[in-house]
Amino acid sequence: LEKLFFKMLPVRLKTYFFYFIIFFSLLFLYIYNYHNSNYVTNFEMQKIEEDVIKLKNDADIQINKLREEIKNDKKIINQYKEKILELEDEVKKKSKINYENNIVKPIIDKQKNQVIEEKLKSMKKKIKEEQNVLKEPKIINEISSIKSSTKSCKMDIKKLFSSNNNDVQMLNVYETIPFSNIDGGVWRQGWDITYDKKNILFEPKLRVFVVPHSHNDPGWLKTFENYYNDQVDFILSTVTDFIIKNDDMRFIYAEMSFLEKYWDKKNSTEREKIKQLVKDGKIEIVTGGWVMTDEANSHYFAQIMELFEGHEFLKNHFDNYKPKNHWSIDPFGLSPTMAYLLKKSNLTSMAIQRVHYEVKKYLAEKKQLEFNWRQLWDNDEGKTDIFTSLFPFFSYDIPHTCGPDPSICCQFDFLRMLKYGCDWKINPVKIISKNIKERAQLLVDQYRKKSTLFKYNTLLVPLGDDFRYETKEEISIQYDNYKKLFDYINSPEGVKTFNMEVKFGTLKDYFDEVNKKLSKETATILTGDFFTYADHDDHYWSGYYTSRPFYKKLDRLVQHYLRGADLLYSTSIMRYSKNTNLLENYKNKVNYSLLVEGRRYMSLFQHHDGVTGTAKSFVMNDYSGKMLKAIENCFTIIQNSIEFFLKNIKNKKYEINGSENIKNNDVIKLTVNEYMESSDTLPSSYVINQNTSIILYNPLSREVDEIICLKINSYEMRIKNVKEKDQEIRPIIEVTDNHFIFSYSSSNQNRKKNFYELCFKANIGPLDIKIYDLIKKRLPKECFVKINGSDINVKTIDITENYLKDDEGNYIFDIDRVIKNNEGHIDLKFNSVSISINDKTGFLSHINNEIVETSFSKYGVRSPIHSKPGGEVVSGAYLFLPDGPSTKISSDDNSYIILDGNLKKTVIVKGNRQTYLFHKTEIIKDKLYVSVKNEIGIMDLFDFEMAMEIKSEINSEDIFYTDLNGYQVIRRKRFDDKIPLQGNFYPMPSTIYIEDSKKKGKRLSLIGNQPLGCSSLSSGKMEVILDRRLTQDDSRGLASGVLDNVKTRSSFRIILEEIEKEELFNNSPTGFLSKVSQLTNQQMHYQPIILFSNNLLNINNKEILSNNFSPLKESLPCDYHVVGMRAETKKCDYDKRENGGIVYNSENSIGLILQRYAFDCSLTYQKKQKEDKCFESEGKIFNSSLTMMLYIEAFIYYCFIIKLVDSKDRPNFEDLLDAIDECDLLVNFGSLLDFNESISGHDEWHVSYLKFLNLRLDFYYFQHSLELRTYRNLHYDPDGTKKKVAQKKLCRVIDDMDSSIVTLFPNINSGIKNLTNSNTEEYINKLRQEIIKICSTDRKIFNKVVFKRHGDPIVQQKEETEDECVAKVKTIFTSSCNREKELMDFCLTVMFKAGRIIEECYGDVDDVVKRIVEIKRNSPSICYYNNSAFPNCTIMAESINVDGDNSKHFFKNSTYQALKKVTQICEVIFAVHKRNYYTQKQLLMELEEKSTSFFVFLCIFVDLIRFIYKFNHY
């Protein structure tokens, strides 16, 4: 041990030695320069700076070498650790006597033992101190290679477990509610509401807001287009025209997909009408999403993207309109994930409807129908709260919204006078003077009764239904009759009688009034979700969790490829933005309109009758056709983006070789290796020929090792430059006519072409591509899998003879019967995981010697029970109403084949004939999970629901856990005693797990990449519904069963882990996935995208690396995930079309969404897996997902993930944090697509138009890291004061600084655009007034923290009065009035800020200002560019022409060099402006050549140039 640890010390000591040498060298130069500046000539100063730069470069080289040595040493140390543990195991076995409490007893005497122990303690202390100094992220293996159990991670998430002290916790509510379904009278699911009619006259006046709305489904009984053409077009036109004529009418609208269609179809006049009404607040856009999304099956990625799509449309065409209120009245159950995303999109309030009727009654009894909905992991901090109002009654239609009695409320739906009528046999009547008093009393009574269920003496009354206000007659009859009622109620007589004020309003009007009351009292806090929904009796809406599973699976496929296409397009924009021609060529090649169309089709399917599978069959076909088109669009984007990159590499080769054109056989054509023949067939892979290049794209932000499998037409192929042991050839086995066959194609009966599968191990960097060449060369025999059959001889299977034999008649694959163990099971093992297979069925029986059994079962459909209330309803698309517990599906006819390879071991089962079950169980080398795939087809069955069951011996009792939208995990409890079987099923968007109820035990997780319904109906058991086929309607409006089933695939991964948890975890209503489960989930959804070329590309991976395809040079920490990255869409012109369609173009800016996971680290692993290069970040965790969203100009993208375009250096994770710090992007303001255009520059140059997109999520980790970095960099801090200031106030100062910027130049952009048409003097005076505001900034914090956070010593500043500051500003501006107008803002700001920053950094206030004021006008010496002078250059610093002595008198040499660099930049701009021979983007390139480091800051803030301190960094 001593030798081992001392061996690692010299490497670290060498590291510190070099650090100290560099530090003291720089310090010496700095001190020398500081004290001898009066005696240094310009030449000497230049020489010193060159020496410093050379020293810095040499140091960087040495440090990089040392880092490599340290990495290598770490690997060696890990190997030694493993050997030590192995030796300890041997010692334990050989000497049980000398082993006690897991410690080997010393054989030496006590005195020697004491000495050794002291040495070990000393060594450990030193190592610990070194780690604290280095503060490097600790590398944590995903699965340790050490044999003994090891923790999966070291993340402390105790604070994320809710204290369960909230007012309403939904799991506790379910414990409390008896679910007795008592008949409540007219309010059948409630009670008979009464109130004191005398007392209400002495209470505060009740304010009632009647909110007209029309719920428009983008697909249900009709397709999206048919709904628009038949109804929505007329609804929007009718409402718009009517409100223009009736000023007090109001309306709210939610579906942006229809509004965009309206924009497309109408002319500019019609568009402006509705736009003005929205601006005036007469029409309110609620939520602003593309659709009213489902919240059970939708993945959070899709939820964000559909919200994004709608908000981006509003931003572009409604003048940055930002929705503030959410309207979710029809989704069948509600998830806190959606509430969280809305909160972080800066929405403030929600209105929701579909919640279990017993839950509504419970909340209504306690007046808790309005509450702050808080996330489960918020743990009483309240930062995720969003105010929510729940409708108390059955539905959102008019009969169920005015009050508890639908028979009365229906009488106030005046459309029913013309059609429909009322189900309660009392129809509405027209309001006239004779009946107005009686009708008003009837309506007011319902309002008053409803108001007793709420706290705030304010009432929301929705007035609408599905597709309402379609005609002028309808909207008129509603308005006219309600107007009469309102006028009467609001009249003096009415107020005296009713003490009520009623009017038309929007959701905003209602919540604004409630907020006034909320300021005086605290709202109820509620945590949890609202699943599973029931609207009547035992009618639980758990069927739609699974209905139409084929389309649910297709939805996830669309999301995968859309995310990949967006990533590739975004990073391409950033990569090429430095080169104008390349960027233009890329945009010409890659059709951005295809990407927009793909996003919108995916977003459309998130509708609550889309991904739910609850629309008509032909509508589902329409959805799937759109999704297939979206996938094809994404394929085109992916192919063209990678083609463009690879062609540029080839072009560079030809340029180097002196050739001008690419040869014909070098033309690059790529194809994504997946296709669908139609929108209702399963995806397939292409058959790939030899001499082809395979391109793999990793869409994850961390390096991955994956087994990639290709379909090939010859077994004599291999991947070039991949080790033989990392490749294998496998047969492709299918089932036809209930027989196993080996896959082949046949153009005629005499010739069959066989297909095989080549699998190989691939390593791909983060967000990177890698090329593998497929060549003709046979692999050795050991690379061919062994085929083992079940109860039949494999040689008799229906195959082609030449499939199993080569040309010489030898068998290609070794074939035999299976080998069973003593218990009659078949064992398959890798070091990472082992499984056992039931020898009778071929199904899984054990994982790692623990019982984990898979089987399949079925549910029938209950018969109508007419004597039971609601019993006449049966299972349908929405409802799951089984005829009792499930029964096993027979597996007697099962047969199976085992493919036993070195990379994968697969069991293929031909199962039950009726269900066409084709089942695969598979383990993969170095992976912990067991893969399970099902292919089923229940097209020939009726009233049949098929489930997969997983049974174990885990004592989970009645508790299980499911995820919500793939985003968070919630605890579930089975209530067998009071909730029927169907009510104990919950949505499984991706995960279900069970675990032992004791402190120590096992956890069994099932992870899928398609949404389905799931439950745990007994201890140790999980089940998932795979498909449903139903002949009858369930009376929920669809008017049809589910009979359009097609063959469907479902994929899962099973993970068995050991757990040791604290008591706190058992009592929490939330849960967290382990690190392995979370990363497995991520990898399952976002697998590498496989492409192949038309020929060998002859491009090696070093060339890809050198050309920086990936924006990252190393993986992000494994607890960070790039959820998405997408380009911003420019405002399109609906009046200009190409080929009949709208043309969409992208901005040169992107949006980034980062997610941070919280891992449950209470899990351990017994098996070993190859080391994963996955490390966790450090810092405070607030919740399960810290997400930020930003928009950044691509021209300044190397202030982002940063230097994304810099071919010399790509950023690591610390660079990301540094750049976010530098670019001041930690601005916690704004809503989704809340672009801040306050920070802007000259619009023509496109150099400083910086936009922020912020989900207002929490930045604790980033702030923590910035704090550490800041006070570490404050070198001169003897008493620690500055460290404390930075630590406590940095985060606030960053926000303050950005707020100052916003305040500083609020109208700069519009001012510049109008500069040529305005009076220059007026503009300068106006600008000067704005600049005054910065003088009142908190100077101490501003100076010490903002400008000093990059390492400059802090100098004590003398205070300056505001008048002095203003006077100096005025002096500077006065001397510049004869500047050219268009350049004035830029150069004045540069000079002013240069002076201010010099003042801040060095304290030479008087000298700096004096020098700037005394600058000679018309100095030709500084206005030269390419040996040409420009006489109009009037106020630039004369620093280039200043002689050495004078410059030393007024400026320190570093400042002199900085001002010199400023003038160089300004020279370029003057030259370009005068000669006008540069394009705008050539100007950018020229500036960059002048000075890359300064150009970064120039691009970020032309208004606030802060590059002086950056220049002096070293």
Beta strands, then each sheet from edge to edge (+ up, - down):
strand 1: 99-100
strand 2: 103-104
strand 3: 150-151
strand 4: 168-169
strand 5: 206-215
strand 6: 251-253
strand 7: 283-285
strand 8: 325-328
strand 9: 349-352
strand 10: 370-374
strand 11: 386-390
strand 12: 458-466
strand 13: 500-504
strand 14: 524-527
strand 15: 670-672
strand 16: 687-688
strand 17: 692-697
strand 18: 704-712
strand 19: 717-719
strand 20: 727-731
strand 21: 733-736
strand 22: 739-742
strand 23: 744-748
strand 24: 751-754
strand 25: 756-764
strand 26: 769-776
strand 27: 786-789
strand 28: 814-817
strand 29: 825-829
strand 30: 834-838
strand 31: 844-847
strand 32: 850-859
strand 33: 887-888
strand 34: 895-900
strand 35: 904-910
strand 36: 918-924
strand 37: 930-936
strand 38: 944-952
strand 39: 959-964
strand 40: 968-973
strand 41: 986-988
strand 42: 991-995
strand 43: 1000-1008
strand 44: 1012-1015
strand 45: 1021-1029
strand 46: 1048-1060
strand 47: 1070-1071
strand 48: 1089-1093
strand 49: 1120-1129
strand 50: 1137-1138
strand 51: 1141-1142
strand 52: 1146-1156
strand 53: 1163-1165
strand 54: 1188-1193
sheet 1: 1+ 2-
sheet 2: 3+ 53- 46+ 37- 36+ 35- 34+ 27- 28-
sheet 3: 3+ 53- 46+ 43- 42+ 39- 40+ 47-
sheet 4: 4+ 14+ 10+ 11- 9- 8-
sheet 5: 12+ 5+ 13+
sheet 6: 6+ 7+
sheet 7: 15+ 48- 17+ 26- 19+
sheet 8: 16+ 18+ 25- 20+
sheet 9: 21+ 22-
sheet 10: 23+ 24-
sheet 11: 29+ 30- 31+ 32- 33+
sheet 12: 29+ 30- 31+ 32- 38+ 45- 44+ 41-
sheet 13: 49+ 52- 54+
sheet 14: 50+ 51-
end
